[in-house]
Amino acid sequence: MLVGSYDPALVLISLCVAILASYTALDLAGRIATAKGWPVLLWIGGGGVAMGIGVWSMHFIGMLAFSLPIPLGYDLDLTLLSLAIAMLSSGFALALVSQERLPFWQLLLGALAMGTGISCMHYLGMYAMLMQPGIEYDPLLFGLSLLIAVLASGAALWIAFRLRQNTPYVRLVRGGAALVMGVAIVGMHYTGMAAARFPDGSFCGAAPSGLGNDWLALLIIVVTLAVIGIALLTSVLDARLESRTALLSSSLAQANQELTQLALHDNLTRLPNRVLLEDRIEQLIGKVQRNGGNFALMFLDLDGFKPVNDAFGHHLGDLLLKEVARRLRDNLRSEDTVARIGGDEFVLLVELAEPEDAVTLASQQISLLAQPFQVAGQELRIAASIGIALYPGDGASQQELLRNADAAMYHAKGNGKNGYSFFEQSMNTNARNHLQLLHDLRAALARGEFVLHYQPKFAASGEPIGAEALLRWQHPQRGLLMPDTFIALAERTGLIIPIGDWVLDEACRQMRLWYLHGRESWRVAVNLSALQFCHAGLVDSVAAALERHQLPARCLTLEITETTAMRDADSSLEILGRLSGMGVDLSIDDFGTGYSSLLYLKRLPANELKIDRGFVRDLEQDSDDAAIVSAIVALGQALDLRIVAEGVETSGQQDFLTRLGCDSLQGFLLGRPIPAEQFLDCLSATA
């Protein structure tokens, strides 16, 4: 027998090629698993070519590493046929592992088919030497090589299928698996080579005209590495592209989710907004129409929120709204909806077992919000007015239900707030009038429709000492409107702040004109609403108005109600102290009607107490009122405050108040509110 030998370098190279080909196969299997549509066929076809060349190259380099004491060569046609078999076997393997599932019977058949293909490639490559006489094979080693081919194929298919998903450390695991697969493939090849027997006197029929091995090894190595490298590089780049695409897609999906969240939810409270609420109302209407039943739409508006917002700032107001939202949400069932549709307005959408259950639910919400809130270290108290519209009955569409619930809410506010009201058809007319008045009020300031009338104030001696500025609205259609028609609406919407600034500015302007006409001792009195008094810009507004019209601060009297001054006494002391420091005259209006605290009263930097007209009206008939007025006058004198009585309508009242020691009087008996241009003439006429 001819004894062969091996080139150690080429043997080592064949092992490296086998490992590299195995790793490429595993990586390509991962690409095929993530691909969709026609790219799968491209990856299977291209991968089969690259992997087949790799496996075949390992086999052929291993054969080129083998030498006999005779010249050797390889038939070109048979060599190319063995290469084709390697490619087909590789393509079959990749197609098999690209499936979503790989049952055991498919794995077994695949291992037999692939093992047969690899064995055919190997032994056809051996046959390509065209040895004469033919090569003899050791039956045991021949059978062992076939078994190794099948087992290696089965292991390769199973490993490729298991490692095709991109998991943590997948490339490291694939590297270890490629080492095992490469050794198995090389083991099959060299077992088959060991089975070959070359009788003495044999010669290679392909040696004269076939492929020689002097330059073929280098060529195959270069081409194989190039093909496998290109395939592996393409796979890596595609994986990175897919990863970036997936990341971009995930980012876009997240951005879309966030945009949807923003589009359908309120930014501050994360509750559903009007858009989502309207959709849910439509869905619930459809459900009730199909299955029967009923639901309530409750329009909830917070009472007392704006004073909190103005007194403590918008940041704390926002925190309070969040707490209100949380409390409302936690008190409802998961299938119910609470939405914020703007400002301090919330809407509850609740399915009912019976329409009467709406009463219980509304009472629960009112009691719930009446409990104090702890916000940023402050204990805050608010209330709620709720309007209720029921379906079916109070509207056929979501727009109509919302409109009717809103009308019922305003009706609840008109009944004293902190309560609820069911919708009635008559409310629509009131709601339309209310909305029209609100629309007109927003434009009234810009159109110059507000005017001031002035009611004269007289000293006890009968000498005029100034006037109180009283706001009127010269409505283009409704005529002259008194404050009780629109002031509450202005306070509820916050319009009272710009309107109050205008009143302050106009009163200072008019007083400056009187000042220049010689009335230097007069004072003009301006009423401050609770919202104005709590507003952070009040002191600056007063200072700006005085400076703008060059009016001495002593010529301006600011009137605040006793209730407003005592609501937050410490804060009132700070604001009134700053105003008093400017030289502005301060008056406590409606004294005796609130919850007077003498402890705070003596600390307030006030100059004047104003007796409420309610005590003056029945002064002559009611001894209790007379006693109260006497006590107020005595208290004011003890605290060294001027005493002003308003609402004087009879000479008897005038005489009584004068005898008690009131410093000044005002009322219809002495002079009615009139426009500024008539004021001086009227005083001259009465004098």
TIKOLTI-397225 format. One line per 8 residues: their letters; for each residue x, y, z of C-alpha. Coordinates in steps of 0.1 Angstrom, whole numbers, plus 5000, padded with zeros to 4 digits. Layout:
REM residues N
a	X:Y:Z  ...
***
This chain:
REM residues 687
mlvgsydp	5000:5000:5000  5011:5035:4992  5017:5055:5024  5004:5091:5024  5014:5121:5045  4999:5155:5055  5010:5191:5054  5005:5203:5090
alvlislc	5000:5239:5079  4972:5230:5054  4956:5207:5080  4954:5236:5105  4941:5259:5077  4914:5234:5069  4903:5234:5105  4902:5272:5107
vailasyt	4882:5273:5074  4857:5248:5089  4853:5268:5121  4849:5301:5101  4824:5284:5077  4804:5271:5108  4803:5305:5124  4792:5321:5091
aldlagri	4764:5295:5088  4752:5302:5123  4752:5340:5117  4734:5336:5084  4708:5314:5101  4702:5344:5125  4697:5368:5095  4673:5344:5078
atakgwpv	4652:5341:5111  4647:5379:5113  4641:5385:5075  4607:5388:5060  4594:5381:5025  4616:5378:4995  4649:5387:5013  4646:5353:5030
llwigggg	4652:5336:4996  4682:5358:4989  4697:5350:5023  4692:5313:5018  4706:5314:4982  4735:5336:4991  4741:5319:5024  4741:5284:5007
vamgigvw	4767:5296:4982  4790:5311:5009  4785:5282:5034  4789:5256:5006  4821:5271:4994  4834:5272:5030  4826:5235:5037  4839:5224:5003
smhfigml	4871:5245:5007  4878:5228:5041  4873:5195:5024  4895:5204:4994  4922:5220:5014  4923:5189:5036  4928:5168:5004  4955:5191:4991
afslpipl	4972:5187:5025  4974:5149:5017  5003:5137:4995  5014:5103:4981  5048:5093:4966  5031:5098:4932  5019:5129:4913  4983:5139:4922
gydldltl	4956:5159:4904  4919:5164:4904  4893:5162:4876  4878:5197:4871  4842:5185:4863  4840:5162:4893  4855:5188:4916  4830:5214:4905
lslaiaml	4802:5188:4910  4813:5182:4945  4812:5220:4951  4777:5221:4938  4767:5194:4961  4782:5213:4990  4762:5244:4981  4729:5225:4977
ssgfalal	4734:5208:5011  4742:5242:5027  4712:5259:5011  4690:5230:5023  4703:5233:5058  4696:5271:5059  4661:5266:5045  4654:5240:5072
vsqerlpf	4664:5262:5101  4645:5292:5088  4612:5276:5098  4594:5288:5129  4595:5253:5143  4618:5223:5139  4602:5191:5150  4624:5161:5159
wqlllgal	4614:5141:5128  4623:5170:5105  4656:5174:5124  4663:5137:5119  4654:5137:5082  4674:5169:5077  4705:5154:5094  4703:5123:5071
amgtgisc	4699:5144:5040  4726:5169:5049  4749:5142:5061  4744:5123:5028  4752:5155:5008  4784:5162:5027  4795:5125:5024  4788:5126:4986
mhylgmya	4808:5158:4984  4837:5143:5002  4839:5110:4984  4831:5125:4950  4861:5148:4957  4882:5118:4964  4870:5101:4933  4880:5132:4913
mlmqpgie	4916:5120:4916  4907:5091:4892  4930:5067:4909  4940:5035:4890  4932:5010:4903  4905:5025:4924  4907:5036:4960  4899:5009:4986
ydpllfgl	4881:5019:5018  4882:5004:5053  4845:4994:5059  4846:5004:5096  4862:5038:5091  4840:5044:5060  4809:5037:5080  4822:5058:5109
slliavla	4828:5088:5086  4792:5085:5073  4779:5084:5109  4800:5114:5118  4786:5133:5088  4750:5126:5099  4756:5134:5135  4776:5165:5127
sgaalwia	4748:5176:5104  4721:5170:5130  4741:5189:5156  4748:5217:5132  4711:5220:5123  4700:5219:5160  4726:5245:5171  4718:5268:5142
frlrqntp	4681:5266:5149  4686:5273:5186  4711:5302:5181  4693:5320:5153  4677:5346:5176  4696:5377:5188  4700:5371:5225  4726:5385:5250
yvrlvrgg	4761:5371:5243  4748:5353:5212  4780:5360:5192  4801:5345:5219  4779:5314:5221  4780:5311:5183  4818:5312:5184  4819:5283:5208
aalvmgva	4793:5264:5188  4812:5271:5156  4843:5256:5172  4824:5224:5180  4808:5222:5145  4842:5229:5128  4859:5201:5147  4830:5177:5138
ivgmhytg	4832:5185:5101  4870:5181:5101  4867:5149:5120  4844:5135:5094  4868:5145:5066  4899:5131:5081  4880:5099:5092  4870:5095:5055
maaarfpd	4906:5101:5044  4919:5075:5070  4895:5050:5055  4911:5053:5021  4937:5026:5009  4960:5032:4979  4974:4998:4965  5010:4997:4954
gsfcgaap	5015:5006:4918  4985:5030:4918  4987:5061:4897  4965:5092:4895  4946:5094:4862  4938:5131:4868  4974:5141:4873  4984:5148:4837
sglgndwl	4955:5171:4828  4936:5178:4861  4940:5205:4887  4974:5204:4903  4981:5211:4940  5011:5234:4937  4991:5266:4934  4955:5253:4940
alliivvt	4957:5254:4978  4966:5291:4979  4939:5300:4954  4912:5281:4972  4922:5296:5006  4921:5332:4992  4888:5327:4974  4872:5310:5003
lavigial	4882:5336:5028  4870:5363:5004  4836:5347:4999  4831:5338:5036  4843:5373:5046  4820:5390:5023  4790:5369:5035  4799:5375:5071
ltsvldar	4805:5412:5066  4772:5415:5047  4754:5397:5076  4770:5419:5103  4762:5451:5084  4726:5440:5077  4723:5430:5114  4734:5465:5124
lesrtall	4711:5481:5099  4682:5460:5112  4691:5468:5148  4692:5506:5140  4660:5502:5120  4644:5484:5149  4657:5511:5173  4643:5538:5151
ssslaqan	4610:5520:5147  4609:5516:5185  4617:5553:5190  4590:5562:5164  4565:5539:5181  4573:5555:5215  4571:5590:5201  4538:5581:5184
qeltqlal	4525:5567:5217  4536:5598:5235  4519:5620:5209  4488:5600:5212  4490:5604:5250  4494:5642:5246  4466:5644:5221  4442:5625:5242
hdnltrlp	4452:5634:5278  4456:5665:5298  4492:5674:5303  4489:5684:5339  4467:5657:5355  4471:5629:5329  4434:5626:5328  4415:5621:5295
nrvlledr	4410:5655:5278  4379:5667:5258  4388:5647:5227  4390:5614:5245  4360:5622:5266  4338:5629:5236  4349:5596:5221  4340:5577:5252
ieqligkv	4307:5594:5255  4299:5583:5219  4309:5547:5227  4287:5547:5258  4258:5561:5239  4262:5532:5214  4264:5507:5242  4232:5520:5259
qrnggnfa	4214:5520:5225  4224:5483:5219  4220:5469:5254  4198:5494:5273  4207:5511:5306  4216:5547:5313  4246:5568:5323  4252:5602:5339
lmfldldg	4274:5630:5326  4285:5652:5355  4301:5686:5348  4321:5696:5378  4335:5731:5385  4357:5739:5415  4344:5767:5438  4371:5787:5454
fkpvndaf	4400:5776:5432  4408:5809:5416  4414:5827:5449  4438:5799:5459  4455:5802:5425  4459:5839:5428  4468:5839:5465  4495:5812:5464
ghhlgdll	4505:5812:5427  4499:5790:5397  4524:5764:5408  4505:5755:5439  4473:5758:5419  4486:5732:5395  4495:5709:5424  4460:5713:5438
lkevarrl	4445:5704:5405  4466:5672:5404  4454:5663:5439  4418:5669:5428  4423:5647:5398  4438:5619:5419  4410:5621:5444  4383:5619:5418
rdnlrsed	4400:5591:5399  4406:5570:5430  4369:5573:5439  4356:5560:5406  4354:5525:5391  4379:5515:5365  4352:5515:5338  4341:5550:5346
tvariggd	4358:5581:5332  4370:5614:5348  4383:5640:5324  4397:5675:5327  4385:5697:5300  4402:5730:5310  4410:5752:5339  4393:5739:5370
efvllvel	4365:5720:5351  4362:5683:5353  4337:5659:5338  4326:5625:5352  4311:5599:5329  4295:5571:5349  4273:5542:5341  4243:5539:5364
aepedavt	4222:5509:5376  4193:5533:5381  4190:5571:5373  4185:5578:5410  4220:5566:5417  4233:5599:5402  4221:5617:5434  4243:5595:5456
lasqqisl	4272:5598:5433  4270:5636:5431  4267:5639:5469  4298:5617:5472  4319:5639:5449  4308:5671:5468  4317:5655:5502  4350:5642:5487
laqpfqva	4362:5675:5475  4350:5694:5506  4377:5675:5527  4408:5697:5531  4438:5692:5507  4474:5691:5520  4494:5707:5492  4530:5718:5496
gqelriaa	4526:5723:5533  4494:5743:5529  4459:5732:5540  4436:5742:5512  4398:5740:5511  4376:5742:5480  4342:5731:5471  4325:5719:5439
sigialyp	4293:5727:5419  4280:5698:5397  4256:5698:5368  4241:5665:5358  4228:5653:5325  4213:5618:5321  4212:5596:5291  4188:5588:5277
gdgasqqe	4166:5619:5283  4189:5649:5285  4205:5649:5251  4210:5627:5220  4247:5634:5213  4278:5640:5233  4278:5678:5224  4242:5681:5236
llrnadaa	4249:5662:5268  4280:5683:5276  4262:5715:5269  4232:5706:5291  4254:5694:5320  4273:5727:5317  4240:5746:5319  4230:5725:5350
myhakgng	4264:5733:5366  4259:5770:5362  4224:5766:5377  4240:5749:5407  4265:5778:5411  4236:5803:5409  4219:5784:5438  4248:5790:5461
kngysffe	4276:5768:5449  4288:5736:5467  4259:5716:5454  4245:5698:5424  4217:5704:5399  4200:5681:5374  4194:5695:5339  4161:5710:5331
qsmntnar	4151:5723:5296  4146:5759:5309  4183:5760:5318  4192:5762:5281  4179:5797:5277  4197:5808:5309  4229:5791:5297  4227:5809:5263
nhlqllhd	4222:5842:5280  4251:5835:5303  4274:5825:5275  4264:5856:5255  4270:5878:5285  4304:5861:5291  4313:5867:5254  4303:5904:5256
lraalarg	4322:5908:5289  4355:5896:5274  4352:5923:5247  4338:5951:5269  4371:5963:5282  4387:5965:5248  4356:5983:5234  4356:6009:5262
efvlhyqp	4322:6000:5274  4329:6003:5311  4322:6036:5329  4326:6049:5364  4298:6066:5383  4308:6085:5415  4287:6087:5447  4296:6117:5468
kfaasgep	4308:6114:5504  4302:6141:5530  4317:6150:5563  4293:6152:5593  4293:6189:5588  4279:6185:5552  4311:6194:5534  4319:6171:5504
igaeallr	4351:6152:5510  4353:6129:5480  4335:6101:5462  4333:6064:5458  4339:6051:5423  4312:6026:5413  4316:6005:5381  4289:6004:5354
wqhpqrgl	4287:5986:5321  4273:6005:5292  4262:5974:5272  4254:5982:5236  4222:5961:5236  4212:5958:5272  4219:5994:5283  4235:6004:5316
lmpdtfia	4242:5973:5337  4248:5973:5374  4277:5954:5390  4255:5926:5404  4248:5916:5368  4284:5909:5358  4308:5911:5387  4303:5875:5398
laertgli	4309:5863:5363  4341:5885:5360  4354:5870:5393  4346:5834:5382  4365:5839:5349  4394:5859:5363  4384:5890:5342  4380:5909:5374
ipigdwvl	4418:5914:5375  4421:5935:5343  4387:5951:5349  4398:5961:5385  4431:5975:5371  4410:5997:5347  4388:6009:5375  4418:6018:5396
deacrqmr	4435:6037:5368  4403:6055:5357  4395:6066:5393  4430:6079:5398  4428:6098:5365  4395:6114:5375  4407:6123:5410  4438:6140:5394
lwylhgre	4414:6163:5375  4395:6171:5406  4428:6177:5424  4439:6202:5398  4405:6219:5402  4413:6227:5439  4399:6196:5456  4433:6186:5471
swrvavnl	4417:6173:5503  4393:6149:5486  4398:6112:5484  4384:6088:5458  4374:6053:5471  4378:6022:5450  4365:5988:5460  4388:5958:5457
salqfcha	4373:5924:5451  4387:5893:5470  4404:5881:5438  4421:5915:5433  4433:5917:5469  4449:5883:5466  4465:5890:5432  4502:5892:5433
glvdsvaa	4504:5923:5412  4480:5945:5433  4506:5967:5450  4525:5973:5417  4492:5982:5399  4483:6007:5426  4518:6023:5425  4517:6024:5387
alerhqlp	4483:6041:5386  4493:6068:5412  4526:6075:5393  4510:6076:5359  4485:6102:5370  4508:6121:5394  4482:6116:5422  4493:6118:5458
arcltlei	4487:6085:5475  4466:6101:5503  4440:6109:5477  4432:6072:5471  4412:6051:5495  4411:6013:5489  4381:5995:5503  4383:5958:5511
tettamrd	4355:5938:5529  4360:5926:5564  4356:5890:5552  4384:5894:5526  4407:5910:5552  4402:5883:5577  4403:5853:5553  4441:5851:5556
adssleil	4449:5877:5582  4487:5873:5581  4488:5877:5543  4464:5906:5546  4486:5923:5571  4516:5920:5547  4496:5934:5517  4479:5962:5536
grlsgmgv	4512:5971:5553  4528:5976:5519  4499:5998:5507  4498:6018:5539  4536:6023:5535  4529:6040:5502  4505:6064:5519  4473:6049:5505
dlsiddfg	4442:6053:5526  4427:6019:5537  4390:6012:5546  4374:5981:5560  4341:5978:5541  4309:5962:5553  4322:5961:5589  4301:5940:5613
tgysslly	4288:5916:5587  4318:5892:5588  4337:5874:5615  4354:5903:5632  4386:5896:5652  4395:5925:5674  4430:5910:5678  4437:5913:5641
lkrlpane	4416:5944:5636  4439:5964:5658  4469:5952:5639  4455:5961:5605  4469:5994:5592  4434:6006:5583  4424:6043:5585  4386:6038:5582
lkidrgfv	4357:6015:5592  4326:6015:5569  4293:6006:5585  4273:5983:5562  4241:5997:5547  4222:5967:5562  4226:5982:5597  4218:6017:5586
rdleqdsd	4186:6007:5567  4166:5997:5598  4184:6020:5622  4153:6039:5632  4130:6009:5637  4154:5982:5650  4170:5988:5684  4195:5960:5678
daaivsai	4208:5977:5647  4211:6009:5666  4231:5992:5693  4254:5975:5668  4260:6008:5650  4267:6025:5683  4292:5998:5692  4310:6000:5658
valgqald	4313:6038:5662  4327:6034:5697  4351:6007:5686  4363:6028:5657  4369:6058:5679  4387:6037:5704  4410:6025:5677  4414:6060:5663
lrivaegv	4397:6051:5630  4374:6073:5608  4338:6060:5607  4319:6061:5575  4282:6051:5572  4268:6042:5538  4232:6038:5527  4219:6069:5543
etsgqqdf	4184:6075:5528  4165:6095:5554  4171:6126:5575  4164:6105:5606  4193:6082:5598  4215:6112:5591  4207:6128:5624  4213:6096:5644
ltrlgcds	4246:6088:5628  4258:6124:5631  4249:6124:5669  4268:6091:5673  4299:6107:5659  4303:6093:5624  4329:6112:5605  4314:6109:5571
lqgfllgr	4282:6098:5553  4270:6087:5519  4237:6075:5505  4208:6084:5482  4197:6112:5506  4230:6130:5501  4237:6121:5465  4232:6093:5440
pipaeqfl	4260:6078:5418  4264:6099:5387  4289:6102:5358  4321:6122:5365  4312:6150:5341  4280:6158:5361  4296:6154:5395  4309:6189:5403
dclsata	4278:6205:5389  4256:6183:5410  4275:6192:5442  4272:6229:5433  4234:6225:5429  4229:6208:5462  4251:6233:5480
***
